[in-house]
Amino acid sequence: MDRPPVWFLRQAWRYMAEYREVRKHHTLVEICKRPELAAEVTITAAEKLGVDAAIIFADLLLPLEPMGLDFEFVAGDGPVVHQPLRSVEAIDRLRTDRTGELEYVAQAIQKVAGHFGDALGMIGFIGAPFTLASYMIEGGGSRNYVHTKQMMYAEPAAWLRLLDKLFTVLLAYAKQQVDAGADVIQIFDSWVGSLSVEDYRDYVLPVTVRLVRAVQAMGVPVIYFGVDTASLLPAMRETGADVIGLDWRTPLDAGWRALDYSCAVQGNLDPITLFAPEPILETRVKQVLAQASGRPGHIFNLGHGIVPGTPVEHVQAVVKMVKAHAPKYAQVPSKIEAAHE
């Protein structure tokens, strides 16, 4: 392929009419738990957009339920955990032996992988320990992550106990997905940008390294993605992930340089640019491609997920733009390099 592969975060979601039609009859969690529905929306989105990979339709918080922590999606508030973890006793009660209850995600992956064969890449995903822990402790999203950081600082033993339990569950969950046909596992550390570099290194990096290396040992590459992580990029590189996702706040060339070009990168068009008129959208797509400058190891993507109301035709247009323009930015080997090939 003479261009970067292209796919999108949240490419099967409620901006798409076909997904909204399914949602008329089923909740988000119901779709996740019914492999035929999860496979259907995953396949429909990948085919409609013409992307190079399908990412399974699921939700980061699915592992909470078999661990004994119920949650629900509340309109306007997003996911809500009604009994957040605020004590060592609550953490000790969490289960790690019921990951088999998540097999419905693997079954959906198997259906999608069987449908596409070798035509498209199949991406599975899991939440990262910090991000899932923050949901469990805060009870949902948060601006400041006060309760999470209080536990990190004041009860480090409890914090480590929680991370260990999450590691156990997430590793088994990732293995289910790989065994079912996932070619890549993306680890979403959505809220890790709330941490300072020092806190990330002290409280989050060690368990993330363990998880990344353990998933790689299954024979698949790992994409590691977080939001608002410009200051964390060199530390995130220490996880050993094969690909680091870059959000839209960091110019792609600057982000890649911060990683010392030692891994591949994914990104990083601002998802709100998808609302712009096509000439502006095309300019921004070309700018991302120019910043990648044809260097091998770039996956074209957004810097976060597609948002509701995004025009589907603009998402389709971006795929066509990448396919049309990316070859123009391919690096041409120098005469010396060519002589040694």
Secondary structure, DSSP 8 states (H G I E B T S, - for coil): --S--B--TT-SSTTSHHHHHHHTTS-HHHHHH-HHHHHHHHHHHHHHHT-SEEE----TTGGGTTTT--EEEETTTEEEESS---SHHHHHT--SS-GGGGHHHHHHHHHHHHHHTTSSEEEEEEE-HHHHHHHHHHSS--SS-HHHHHHHHH-HHHHHHHHHHHHHHHHHHHHHHHHHT-SEEEEEETTGGGS-HHHIIIIIHHHHHHHHHHHHTTT--EEEEESS-GGGHHHHHTT--SEEE--TTS-HHHHHHHTTT-SEEEEEE-GGGGGS-HHHHHHHHHHHHHHHTT-TTEEEEESS---TT--HHHHHHHHHHHHHHGGGG-----HHHHHT-
